[in-house]
Amino acid sequence: MTMRVWFIGPLLASCLSLGFRADVRADRCCHWAGIYPTVVTPLCDHSGIDVQSLEQQIRRELSGGVHGLLVLGTIGEGQYTSLEERAQVISTAVHMAGGAPVIVGIHTCDLNCARTQLYQARNLGAAAVLVKYVGRPHASGAEVLGFFSDLCQDNVLPIFYYNYPSQTGLKLAPRDIADILSLPGVTGIKESTLNLKEVQQHICLTRGLGKAFFSGTALNLTQFLALGGCGAMCPEAVLLPGPTVQAYEAYVHGRCREARCLQAHLFEMTPILQSRPTPVPLTRAMVMSGSDHKMPLPMGKDQPQARLKAALACMGIATSTAVKCPLPPLSARDQRRVEKTMSKVKSIDWCAAGYDMPPMPLSAFSCAGRDENGLLLGQGPLMMGPGPARGPWQVTGDASIGW
């Protein structure tokens, strides 16, 4: 049955503005730009970090060409790890990275706790921290700004602001986020949101300040880069580092159609990333077309950590599926879904994937300031018409479209 979605009035005019104007693009930040996997934290079955599994995972991600590592993020269970466990993860990542930047997640609204973890990250060789203000969902923009201003005072490490409203509960206006980004000690932002119109506002409000913008997912990679983004800190690069980097490199070198084809194939990972078993073609159509038109899509609250660990095990990296409480453990249904998904992913010819795009609802896209305008009308599995169900839009991200 064909799904139809009607858009009328001003919304139609807005949605059909497919070209991204060059004058609203963010400053390119070459020092940080690229793909950073949201490294999964493997746990021993009883307690502690499985360092050997962590080393194997990072070695595989680095061999895929990633530009750096994000450890102890949301996907990396950083909110639930002890200081001792954090030290093991950070020191292992820094050792394995061989000079590539390691960014460390911090998840708290407690300034003393944040400072302790900030100094620990610095002392263990991290290049920057990614700070998520979590624990006070009703905090005002002024309160959050004050927290980050105080954290910047010591000038310990570059700080990235972690914009993840579906998890923090914060309702900050674009101006509030721009004020945080304007702090001298704040280097950039990870946008774990599927609202590219809002991201564009953040970029416009901080233009000229040299801030780095990262998406929380590679599933909107070309659209995010077209706005002026620097790359992605994403779960897709945990399991598919090579193809994710290939999509990024294709885009920045002007091979836009190849980049979009590869991005489309990355959606094969969504059964692992999202809890709801939405068909891959439908998720692909919804997210790609919504991102093309900068339509705000709701973020899921998926927690894919156990499924990602099971997927790593399917790829030959011995990894326990144990996760920190309160994260959900792996169910038998999850295990079957992971095995089915990984079987399909392993069958993809990634050398040809950049030239063999699955059916897509949009035939045109913007790349590097060059616009190819087209209409999202009656193409592929998604067609314009009334009454969309909300369910298929609940995709996940560290952002895991949720991430």
ROLUM-116732 format. One line per 10 residues: number of its first residue (from 1); their letters; for each residue x negated, y, z negated of N, C-alpha, C. Coordinates in steps of 0.05 Angstrom, whole numbers. Example, Ala and Ser with C-alpha at 12.3 -4.5 7.8 and 13.67 -1.06 7.14 Angstrom:
1 = AS = -264,-114,-156,-246,-90,-156,-264,-66,-156 | -257,-45,-142,-273,-21,-143,-258,1,-157
! end
This chain:
1 = MTMRVWFIGP = -17,-24,0,0,0,0,-18,25,0 | -11,44,17,-27,68,19,-21,87,-4 | -42,97,-17,-38,117,-37,-39,145,-24 | -19,162,-31,-18,188,-20,-19,209,-42 | -33,231,-36,-36,253,-56,-31,279,-42 | -11,294,-50,-4,320,-38,-19,342,-53 | -30,360,-38,-43,385,-49,-29,408,-35 | -20,428,-50,-5,450,-39,-16,476,-48 | -8,497,-34,-14,525,-42,-44,530,-45 | -51,546,-66,-79,554,-69,-98,530,-74
11 = LLASCLSLGF = -87,509,-86,-104,485,-91,-114,474,-65 | -97,473,-44,-105,462,-18,-127,479,-7 | -124,505,-8,-145,523,3,-171,519,-12 | -170,515,-38,-194,511,-53,-207,485,-47 | -191,464,-46,-202,437,-42,-214,433,-15 | -205,448,5,-215,445,32,-240,462,37 | -250,475,17,-275,490,19,-298,471,15 | -305,456,36,-325,435,33,-353,445,33 | -359,467,45,-386,477,47,-395,489,22 | -419,482,13,-431,495,-11,-449,518,-2
21 = RADVRADRCC = -444,542,-11,-459,565,-2,-487,565,-13 | -505,572,3,-533,572,-6,-538,593,-28 | -522,614,-28,-528,636,-48,-519,629,-76 | -505,606,-80,-497,599,-107,-513,574,-116 | -534,567,-102,-549,544,-110,-569,551,-132 | -574,532,-150,-592,537,-172,-621,538,-163 | -638,549,-179,-666,550,-174,-677,521,-174 | -691,513,-153,-703,487,-153,-725,486,-175 | -724,465,-190,-743,462,-213,-760,438,-207 | -782,442,-192,-798,420,-182,-811,404,-204
31 = HWAGIYPTVV = -817,416,-227,-831,402,-248,-814,379,-259 | -788,383,-261,-771,363,-273,-755,347,-253 | -753,356,-229,-734,345,-209,-738,315,-205 | -716,301,-200,-718,273,-193,-697,256,-207 | -702,230,-207,-684,210,-219,-696,199,-244 | -680,200,-266,-688,189,-292,-668,168,-301 | -676,143,-303,-658,123,-313,-652,127,-343 | -627,122,-350,-620,124,-379,-626,97,-392 | -651,94,-399,-662,69,-408,-645,55,-429 | -639,30,-425,-624,14,-445,-643,6,-467
41 = TPLCDHSGID = -633,6,-492,-649,-2,-515,-644,-31,-522 | -662,-49,-515,-657,-78,-521,-663,-83,-551 | -644,-97,-563,-647,-103,-592,-653,-133,-596 | -668,-139,-616,-671,-167,-624,-644,-176,-636 | -640,-202,-635,-614,-213,-643,-608,-206,-673 | -628,-204,-689,-624,-200,-717,-629,-170,-725 | -651,-159,-718,-657,-131,-724,-681,-122,-708 | -683,-95,-705,-707,-84,-692,-705,-83,-662 | -725,-71,-650,-726,-67,-621,-741,-90,-608 | -731,-100,-586,-745,-121,-570,-764,-106,-551
51 = VQSLEQQIRR = -788,-102,-561,-807,-86,-546,-815,-99,-519 | -817,-125,-519,-825,-138,-494,-804,-135,-472 | -779,-137,-480,-757,-132,-461,-756,-104,-451 | -761,-85,-470,-762,-57,-463,-784,-51,-443 | -807,-63,-447,-830,-59,-429,-823,-70,-401 | -811,-94,-400,-803,-105,-374,-783,-88,-359 | -764,-77,-374,-744,-60,-362,-757,-35,-350 | -774,-22,-366,-786,4,-358,-805,-2,-334 | -820,-24,-336,-838,-30,-313,-822,-33,-287 | -799,-45,-288,-783,-48,-264,-772,-22,-254
61 = ELSGGVHGLL = -764,-5,-273,-754,22,-265,-776,39,-253 | -799,39,-264,-822,54,-253,-830,43,-226 | -829,17,-222,-836,6,-196,-816,14,-175 | -792,22,-183,-772,32,-164,-776,61,-157 | -796,74,-169,-803,101,-161,-790,123,-176 | -778,117,-200,-765,138,-215,-785,159,-223 | -775,183,-228,-792,206,-233,-798,211,-262 | -784,197,-280,-787,199,-308,-767,181,-322 | -767,182,-349,-749,164,-364,-734,180,-385 | -709,173,-388,-693,183,-411,-688,160,-430
71 = VLGTIGEGQY = -698,162,-454,-694,141,-474,-677,152,-496 | -663,134,-509,-646,140,-533,-624,160,-526 | -615,159,-501,-591,174,-494,-566,160,-504 | -543,167,-493,-518,153,-500,-519,124,-492 | -528,118,-468,-531,91,-458,-552,76,-475 | -573,91,-484,-594,79,-499,-589,77,-529 | -564,82,-537,-555,79,-565,-570,96,-585 | -580,119,-575,-596,136,-592,-582,147,-616 | -555,149,-614,-539,160,-636,-539,141,-661 | -546,116,-656,-543,96,-677,-569,83,-686
81 = TSLEERAQVI = -592,93,-675,-618,80,-682,-631,95,-706 | -646,80,-721,-661,91,-744,-686,106,-733 | -699,121,-751,-724,135,-744,-745,115,-736 | -746,92,-750,-766,72,-744,-762,60,-717 | -737,54,-710,-730,43,-684,-735,64,-662 | -729,88,-668,-734,110,-648,-764,111,-642 | -780,109,-663,-809,110,-659,-819,88,-641 | -808,64,-644,-816,41,-627,-808,46,-598 | -784,56,-594,-775,61,-566,-791,83,-553 | -795,105,-567,-810,128,-555,-838,121,-549
91 = STAVHMAGGA = -852,109,-568,-880,102,-564,-884,82,-542 | -865,62,-540,-867,43,-518,-862,57,-491 | -842,74,-489,-836,88,-464,-859,106,-456 | -871,120,-474,-893,138,-468,-917,122,-458 | -922,100,-471,-945,83,-463,-940,72,-435 | -916,62,-429,-910,50,-404,-908,71,-381 | -900,95,-388,-895,115,-367,-920,124,-352 | -943,121,-365,-967,129,-351,-969,157,-342 | -958,176,-358,-959,204,-351,-933,215,-340 | -915,198,-331,-889,208,-322,-874,219,-347
101 = PVIVGIHTCD = -858,239,-343,-845,251,-367,-824,233,-380 | -825,232,-406,-806,217,-422,-789,237,-438 | -763,236,-433,-744,254,-447,-730,237,-468 | -727,248,-492,-716,233,-515,-689,246,-523 | -669,228,-526,-642,237,-534,-641,242,-564 | -627,264,-571,-621,271,-599,-591,276,-601 | -578,264,-620,-548,265,-621,-540,273,-649 | -536,299,-654,-529,307,-681,-521,337,-681 | -506,345,-701,-501,374,-706,-515,383,-731 | -531,365,-743,-546,371,-767,-573,382,-759
111 = LNCARTQLYQ = -579,407,-765,-604,420,-756,-628,406,-767 | -628,398,-793,-652,385,-804,-657,358,-791 | -636,343,-786,-639,317,-772,-650,321,-744 | -639,341,-730,-649,347,-703,-678,355,-703 | -686,371,-723,-714,380,-724,-732,356,-730 | -724,338,-748,-740,315,-754,-745,298,-729 | -724,293,-714,-726,277,-689,-741,292,-667 | -739,318,-667,-754,334,-647,-784,332,-652 | -792,335,-677,-821,333,-684,-831,305,-679 | -815,285,-686,-823,258,-681,-828,253,-651
121 = ARNLGAAAVL = -810,263,-634,-813,260,-605,-838,273,-596 | -844,297,-606,-868,311,-598,-893,296,-606 | -893,286,-631,-917,273,-642,-922,246,-627 | -902,234,-616,-905,208,-602,-910,212,-572 | -911,237,-563,-919,242,-535,-897,247,-515 | -872,251,-525,-850,257,-507,-854,284,-493 | -842,287,-469,-845,312,-454,-823,332,-460 | -800,323,-469,-777,340,-475,-756,324,-490 | -736,338,-500,-713,325,-513,-687,334,-500 | -668,316,-502,-641,321,-492,-623,321,-516
131 = VKYVGRPHAS = -611,344,-523,-597,347,-548,-567,348,-543 | -552,330,-556,-523,329,-555,-512,338,-582 | -498,360,-582,-486,370,-607,-461,354,-612 | -462,335,-630,-440,317,-635,-435,315,-665 | -409,313,-673,-402,311,-701,-384,333,-710 | -382,355,-695,-364,377,-701,-349,385,-676 | -329,371,-669,-315,376,-643,-301,402,-641 | -296,415,-664,-281,441,-663,-300,465,-666 | -326,460,-664,-346,482,-666,-341,502,-644 | -345,527,-650,-343,548,-631,-368,551,-614
141 = GAEVLGFFSD = -366,565,-592,-389,570,-576,-411,584,-591 | -404,602,-609,-424,617,-625,-439,598,-644 | -424,578,-656,-437,559,-674,-457,541,-659 | -448,532,-636,-466,514,-620,-491,530,-611 | -486,555,-602,-508,572,-594,-528,576,-617 | -517,581,-641,-534,586,-664,-551,561,-670 | -539,537,-668,-554,512,-672,-578,510,-653 | -573,515,-627,-594,512,-607,-615,535,-610 | -606,558,-618,-624,580,-622,-643,574,-645 | -633,562,-667,-650,555,-689,-669,532,-681
151 = LCQDNVLPIF = -659,513,-665,-676,491,-657,-699,500,-639 | -694,521,-624,-714,532,-606,-736,548,-620 | -730,556,-645,-748,574,-659,-776,564,-661 | -779,537,-666,-805,526,-671,-821,521,-645 | -808,523,-623,-821,520,-597,-837,493,-596 | -824,471,-604,-837,445,-606,-839,431,-579 | -816,428,-565,-815,415,-539,-793,429,-523 | -794,427,-496,-772,437,-480,-746,422,-487 | -724,436,-487,-698,425,-495,-679,425,-472 | -666,402,-467,-644,401,-448,-618,400,-464
161 = YYNYPSQTGL = -599,416,-455,-572,415,-468,-556,392,-455 | -544,376,-472,-529,352,-463,-499,360,-463 | -489,366,-439,-461,374,-437,-444,349,-432 | -431,339,-453,-416,314,-451,-390,318,-466 | -372,335,-456,-348,343,-472,-330,320,-479 | -328,299,-462,-310,277,-468,-319,261,-493 | -345,263,-500,-355,250,-524,-358,269,-547 | -367,293,-542,-372,312,-564,-345,325,-574 | -326,326,-556,-301,340,-562,-302,370,-560 | -325,381,-554,-329,410,-552,-313,421,-528
171 = KLAPRDIADI = -302,444,-532,-288,457,-510,-301,485,-506 | -324,484,-494,-340,508,-489,-333,520,-462 | -331,546,-461,-327,559,-435,-353,560,-420 | -352,563,-393,-377,565,-377,-395,587,-388 | -384,609,-398,-401,630,-408,-416,621,-433 | -403,605,-450,-416,594,-474,-440,577,-467 | -436,559,-447,-457,541,-438,-480,557,-425 | -472,578,-410,-493,595,-398,-509,609,-419 | -497,617,-441,-511,630,-463,-532,610,-475 | -524,585,-479,-542,565,-489,-566,561,-470
181 = LSLPGVTGIK = -559,559,-444,-580,555,-424,-599,579,-422 | -589,602,-429,-605,627,-427,-626,629,-449 | -624,612,-469,-645,612,-490,-672,604,-478 | -694,618,-486,-720,613,-474,-729,584,-478 | -722,571,-500,-731,544,-506,-714,522,-492 | -692,530,-479,-675,510,-466,-683,509,-436 | -693,486,-428,-703,483,-401,-682,477,-380 | -661,463,-389,-640,456,-369,-617,442,-383 | -602,427,-367,-578,415,-376,-573,388,-362 | -562,369,-377,-551,345,-365,-521,348,-365
191 = ESTLNLKEVQ = -509,347,-342,-480,351,-338,-466,324,-337 | -458,314,-360,-442,289,-361,-412,297,-360 | -405,307,-336,-378,315,-330,-374,312,-301 | -349,306,-293,-343,304,-264,-328,328,-254 | -335,351,-266,-322,377,-257,-344,394,-243 | -347,389,-217,-368,404,-203,-362,433,-200 | -337,441,-201,-330,469,-201,-341,483,-225 | -339,470,-248,-351,481,-273,-381,482,-272 | -393,460,-261,-422,459,-258,-431,483,-241 | -416,488,-220,-423,510,-202,-423,537,-217
201 = QHICLTRGLG = -404,540,-236,-403,564,-252,-428,566,-269 | -436,544,-282,-460,544,-298,-484,553,-282 | -486,542,-257,-508,549,-240,-508,579,-233 | -484,589,-226,-482,617,-218,-489,636,-241 | -480,629,-265,-484,646,-288,-513,646,-298 | -529,627,-290,-557,625,-298,-576,628,-275 | -566,637,-252,-583,639,-229,-606,658,-234 | -630,650,-226,-654,666,-230,-669,660,-255 | -658,643,-273,-671,636,-298,-689,611,-297 | -689,598,-274,-706,574,-270,-697,550,-286
211 = KAFFSGTALN = -672,546,-291,-662,524,-307,-658,499,-289 | -662,476,-301,-660,450,-286,-633,438,-292 | -619,430,-271,-592,418,-273,-593,389,-265 | -583,371,-282,-582,343,-276,-554,332,-279 | -546,315,-260,-521,301,-263,-525,277,-282 | -503,269,-294,-503,246,-311,-497,220,-296 | -494,222,-270,-489,199,-253,-499,203,-225 | -508,181,-212,-516,183,-184,-492,180,-165 | -468,176,-176,-445,172,-159,-434,198,-147 | -445,221,-157,-439,246,-143,-465,260,-135
221 = LTQFLALGGC = -485,244,-129,-512,255,-126,-514,275,-104 | -505,269,-80,-508,288,-57,-492,313,-62 | -469,311,-74,-452,334,-79,-465,352,-101 | -477,339,-121,-490,354,-142,-515,368,-132 | -531,354,-116,-555,366,-104,-548,389,-86 | -525,387,-72,-517,408,-54,-511,434,-69 | -502,431,-94,-497,455,-110,-523,468,-119 | -546,454,-117,-571,464,-127,-582,448,-150 | -571,425,-156,-580,408,-177,-608,397,-172 | -622,389,-193,-649,378,-191,-651,348,-189
231 = GAMCPEAVLL = -629,334,-196,-630,305,-196,-609,293,-214 | -615,269,-225,-596,256,-242,-610,240,-264 | -598,241,-288,-606,224,-310,-583,204,-312 | -587,180,-301,-563,163,-295,-567,134,-301 | -545,120,-307,-546,91,-312,-550,75,-286 | -543,86,-263,-547,71,-238,-576,64,-234 | -594,82,-242,-623,78,-239,-634,57,-258 | -618,49,-278,-627,28,-296,-629,2,-281 | -608,-4,-266,-606,-30,-252,-615,-28,-223 | -612,-5,-210,-619,-1,-182,-637,23,-179
241 = PGPTVQAYEA = -661,23,-191,-678,46,-190,-687,53,-161 | -695,32,-146,-704,37,-119,-683,50,-101 | -659,39,-99,-638,51,-82,-630,79,-92 | -629,83,-118,-622,110,-128,-643,130,-121 | -668,124,-124,-690,142,-116,-689,146,-86 | -684,124,-71,-683,126,-42,-661,146,-33 | -638,146,-46,-617,165,-40,-626,193,-46 | -639,198,-68,-649,224,-76,-670,234,-55 | -689,217,-49,-710,225,-31,-699,230,-3 | -680,214,6,-668,219,32,-655,247,33
251 = YVHGRCREAR = -641,254,11,-628,280,11,-648,303,12 | -668,302,-6,-686,325,-8,-704,327,17 | -706,306,33,-721,307,58,-703,311,82 | -677,319,77,-660,326,99,-645,304,112 | -648,279,103,-634,256,115,-608,252,99 | -590,271,105,-566,274,88,-546,250,91 | -542,241,116,-524,220,121,-534,194,108 | -560,189,110,-572,166,97,-568,167,67 | -572,191,55,-568,194,26,-539,188,18 | -520,197,34,-492,192,28,-485,163,30
261 = CLQAHLFEMT = -496,149,50,-491,121,54,-501,105,29 | -525,112,20,-536,98,-3,-520,104,-28 | -512,129,-31,-495,136,-54,-469,120,-54 | -457,116,-30,-433,101,-28,-437,72,-37 | -460,60,-31,-466,33,-39,-470,30,-69 | -479,52,-82,-484,50,-111,-458,45,-126 | -435,50,-114,-410,45,-128,-405,15,-133 | -421,-2,-121,-418,-30,-127,-424,-36,-156 | -438,-17,-170,-444,-21,-198,-421,-14,-216 | -400,-1,-206,-379,10,-224,-365,-11,-241
271 = PILQSRPTPV = -361,-37,-232,-349,-56,-250,-365,-60,-276 | -391,-55,-275,-407,-57,-299,-405,-31,-316 | -404,-9,-302,-404,17,-316,-378,24,-329 | -356,15,-317,-330,23,-328,-315,-1,-340 | -298,5,-360,-284,-17,-374,-260,-26,-358 | -246,-8,-345,-223,-16,-329,-231,-28,-303 | -219,-50,-296,-227,-64,-271,-215,-52,-246 | -221,-26,-241,-211,-13,-217,-226,-23,-193 | -213,-29,-171,-227,-38,-147,-248,-18,-138 | -271,-29,-130,-294,-11,-122,-286,8,-99
281 = PLTRAMVMSG = -272,-2,-77,-266,17,-56,-248,40,-65 | -230,35,-84,-213,57,-94,-229,76,-111 | -246,66,-129,-263,83,-145,-281,100,-127 | -293,87,-107,-310,102,-88,-295,124,-74 | -272,118,-64,-256,138,-50,-249,161,-67 | -239,155,-92,-231,176,-110,-254,194,-118 | -276,182,-127,-298,198,-137,-312,213,-114 | -317,200,-92,-331,214,-70,-315,237,-59 | -289,232,-54,-272,253,-43,-268,276,-63 | -263,268,-89,-260,288,-109,-285,305,-112
291 = SDHKMPLPMG = -308,293,-111,-333,308,-113,-338,326,-89 | -331,316,-65,-333,331,-41,-317,357,-43 | -294,356,-56,-277,379,-58,-279,394,-84 | -299,386,-101,-303,398,-127,-278,397,-144 | -263,376,-142,-239,372,-159,-248,361,-186 | -238,372,-208,-245,361,-234,-232,333,-238 | -249,314,-244,-239,287,-250,-243,280,-279 | -224,268,-292,-227,262,-321,-249,241,-326 | -264,245,-347,-285,226,-354,-273,204,-371 | -282,180,-366,-274,158,-383,-290,158,-409
301 = KDQPQARLKA = -282,141,-428,-297,137,-453,-309,109,-454 | -318,100,-431,-328,73,-429,-355,71,-445 | -360,47,-455,-384,41,-469,-397,16,-457 | -413,19,-436,-422,-3,-420,-448,-15,-429 | -458,-8,-453,-484,-17,-461,-488,-47,-460 | -469,-62,-471,-472,-91,-472,-471,-103,-443 | -454,-91,-426,-452,-101,-398,-478,-95,-383 | -490,-72,-388,-516,-65,-376,-538,-85,-385 | -538,-92,-410,-558,-111,-420,-554,-138,-407 | -528,-147,-404,-523,-172,-390,-532,-171,-361
311 = ALACMGIATS = -529,-148,-348,-537,-145,-321,-568,-146,-318 | -582,-135,-338,-611,-137,-338,-620,-166,-340 | -605,-181,-357,-612,-209,-359,-607,-224,-333 | -586,-216,-318,-581,-228,-292,-603,-222,-272 | -618,-200,-277,-639,-193,-259,-666,-204,-268 | -666,-222,-288,-690,-235,-296,-705,-222,-319 | -694,-200,-331,-706,-187,-353,-693,-198,-379 | -707,-214,-394,-695,-227,-417,-686,-206,-437 | -660,-202,-439,-648,-180,-456,-624,-191,-471 | -625,-188,-497,-602,-195,-513,-580,-175,-508
321 = TAVKCPLPPL = -555,-185,-509,-532,-167,-505,-523,-154,-531 | -538,-158,-553,-532,-145,-578,-532,-115,-576 | -513,-102,-588,-511,-73,-588,-507,-63,-617 | -512,-37,-621,-508,-25,-647,-478,-21,-653 | -470,-26,-677,-443,-19,-687,-441,11,-686 | -419,23,-676,-393,11,-670,-389,5,-640 | -409,1,-624,-406,-4,-596,-394,-32,-593 | -377,-36,-572,-364,-62,-568,-383,-83,-559 | -382,-107,-569,-399,-129,-560,-389,-139,-533 | -406,-156,-521,-399,-167,-495,-378,-189,-498
331 = SARDQRRVEK = -357,-187,-482,-336,-207,-483,-341,-228,-461 | -327,-250,-462,-330,-270,-440,-321,-259,-414 | -300,-242,-414,-291,-229,-389,-312,-210,-379 | -325,-195,-397,-346,-177,-388,-369,-193,-375 | -376,-216,-387,-398,-232,-376,-391,-241,-347 | -366,-250,-343,-358,-259,-317,-359,-236,-297 | -350,-213,-306,-350,-190,-288,-378,-182,-280 | -396,-182,-300,-424,-175,-295,-436,-195,-275 | -432,-220,-279,-444,-240,-261,-433,-237,-232 | -407,-232,-229,-396,-228,-203,-407,-203,-190
341 = TMSKVKSIDW = -409,-182,-205,-420,-157,-194,-449,-159,-186 | -465,-172,-203,-493,-174,-196,-498,-193,-173 | -481,-213,-170,-483,-230,-146,-479,-214,-121 | -460,-196,-121,-454,-180,-98,-477,-160,-93 | -486,-147,-115,-508,-127,-112,-533,-140,-100 | -539,-164,-109,-563,-177,-100,-561,-184,-70 | -537,-186,-59,-533,-193,-31,-536,-169,-12 | -537,-145,-24,-539,-120,-7,-566,-118,5 | -568,-113,31,-593,-107,45,-598,-77,42 | -614,-69,22,-618,-41,16,-634,-27,37
351 = CAAGYDMPPM = -649,-41,53,-663,-29,76,-644,-19,97 | -621,-33,100,-601,-25,120,-579,-8,108 | -578,-7,81,-555,6,68,-553,36,74 | -575,48,80,-574,77,87,-562,83,114 | -557,62,129,-546,66,156,-520,50,160 | -509,39,138,-486,22,140,-467,30,117 | -453,53,121,-437,64,99,-409,50,99 | -400,42,75,-373,30,74,-352,51,82 | -327,42,88,-307,62,96,-303,83,75 | -305,109,83,-303,131,65,-281,150,73
361 = PLSAFSCAGR = -268,164,53,-246,181,60,-255,207,73 | -281,214,71,-290,240,82,-311,235,103 | -308,248,126,-327,244,147,-348,266,149 | -347,286,131,-366,308,132,-374,316,104 | -398,326,102,-408,335,76,-429,356,80 | -437,369,58,-457,390,59,-484,379,50 | -505,389,62,-532,380,54,-551,402,59 | -567,409,39,-589,428,41,-580,454,54 | -555,463,48,-546,488,58,-533,487,86 | -533,463,98,-521,460,125,-494,447,121
371 = DENGLLLGQG = -473,461,130,-446,451,126,-435,436,151 | -422,413,146,-408,399,167,-380,397,158 | -362,415,167,-336,416,156,-317,395,168 | -300,384,151,-280,364,161,-257,364,141 | -237,348,147,-213,347,130,-210,319,118 | -201,319,93,-196,294,79,-166,286,84 | -159,280,108,-132,274,114,-130,248,129 | -116,228,117,-111,203,131,-135,188,140 | -157,187,124,-180,172,132,-187,153,110 | -193,128,117,-201,108,98,-179,100,79
381 = PLMMGPGPAR = -186,89,55,-166,79,37,-151,100,22 | -161,125,21,-147,146,7,-135,165,27 | -109,171,25,-96,189,43,-82,211,27 | -77,234,39,-63,255,26,-34,249,24 | -22,252,0,6,246,-4,13,248,-33 | 38,244,-42,46,249,-70,40,227,-90 | 39,235,-115,41,216,-137,17,199,-144 | -7,211,-148,-30,194,-155,-27,183,-183 | -34,158,-186,-36,147,-214,-61,157,-226 | -61,163,-252,-85,173,-265,-106,151,-269
391 = GPWQVTGDAS = -97,126,-271,-115,105,-279,-140,103,-263 | -139,103,-236,-164,99,-221,-185,121,-224 | -176,144,-235,-195,166,-238,-211,163,-263 | -204,145,-280,-218,142,-306,-243,126,-302 | -262,139,-289,-288,126,-284,-308,136,-303 | -332,122,-307,-349,128,-329,-377,140,-325 | -399,154,-346,-426,162,-345,-440,167,-369 | -473,157,-376,-488,169,-399,-489,197,-391 | -471,192,-371,-445,198,-360,-432,175,-353 | -438,143,-347,-426,122,-332,-401,132,-321
401 = IGW = -397,152,-304,-372,165,-297,-354,157,-320 | -363,175,-356,-366,169,-382,-392,171,-393 | -412,177,-386,-440,174,-393,-447,196,-411
! end
